Amino acid sequence: MSFWLGVTLMTLSFGIYSAYPLVPFLSVPLWQKGSVGIGLAAVSWGMFFAGSALVGRKGLIYLKRRLPWQKESRTHPDLGRSVPRRQA
């Protein structure tokens, strides 16, 4: 139950980004528009972190494996490693 609630919170947190372009069109003073933007960011990040906490470490590992761009790195294990620089 907490896994799916966490996934839902994490997913909904990305939906808040669609409200950012609407902030300049609010009929409030400029400083309040800034406050709304900061408030939206705080709510979005708060929802994401709360969702991450509910999902847990094992759930995050499971979700990372399900991402489409993670499948490619599993077939090529050395893509994620950094290459050491040569000493001159």
C-alpha positions in Angstrom: 0.0 0.0 0.0 2.7 2.5 0.9 4.7 1.6 -2.2 1.9 2.7 -4.5 1.0 5.7 -2.5 4.7 6.8 -2.7 4.7 6.2 -6.5 1.5 8.2 -6.8 3.0 11.1 -4.8 6.2 11.0 -6.9 4.3 11.0 -10.1 1.9 13.8 -9.0 4.9 15.9 -8.0 6.0 16.2 -11.6 2.5 17.5 -12.5 3.1 20.6 -10.6 5.7 21.7 -13.1 2.8 22.3 -15.6 1.6 25.2 -13.3 4.8 27.2 -13.6 4.0 28.8 -16.9 0.7 30.1 -15.5 2.3 32.0 -12.6 3.2 35.1 -14.6 -0.4 35.5 -15.6 -1.7 35.7 -12.0 -3.3 39.0 -11.1 -1.2 39.5 -8.0 1.8 41.7 -7.3 5.2 40.5 -8.5 6.5 39.5 -5.1 3.5 37.3 -4.6 4.1 35.6 -8.0 7.6 34.8 -6.7 6.1 33.4 -3.5 3.7 31.2 -5.5 6.6 29.9 -7.6 8.6 29.1 -4.6 5.6 27.5 -2.9 4.9 25.3 -6.0 8.6 24.2 -6.0 8.4 23.4 -2.3 5.2 21.4 -2.6 6.6 19.5 -5.6 9.9 18.6 -3.9 8.0 17.8 -0.6 5.7 15.4 -2.4 8.6 13.8 -4.2 10.6 13.3 -1.0 7.6 12.0 0.9 6.9 9.6 -2.0 10.5 8.4 -1.9 10.3 7.8 1.8 7.1 5.8 1.4 8.5 3.7 -1.5 11.7 2.9 0.5 15.2 1.9 -0.7 14.1 -1.4 -2.2 11.2 0.3 -4.1 13.5 3.0 -5.5 15.9 0.3 -6.8 13.0 -1.5 -8.3 11.7 1.7 -10.0 15.2 2.6 -11.3 15.4 -0.8 -13.0 12.1 -0.1 -14.7 13.2 3.1 -16.3 13.8 2.7 -20.1 17.2 4.3 -20.1 18.5 2.0 -17.3 17.9 -1.1 -19.4 20.6 0.0 -21.9 23.2 0.5 -19.2 22.7 -3.0 -17.9 23.6 -4.5 -21.3 26.7 -2.2 -21.4 28.1 -2.3 -17.9 31.0 0.1 -18.5 28.9 3.0 -19.8 28.3 4.4 -16.4 31.9 4.3 -15.2 34.1 7.3 -15.4 37.4 7.1 -17.3 40.4 8.1 -15.3 42.4 11.1 -16.6 45.9 10.7 -17.7 48.6 12.3 -15.6 50.8 14.7 -17.6 
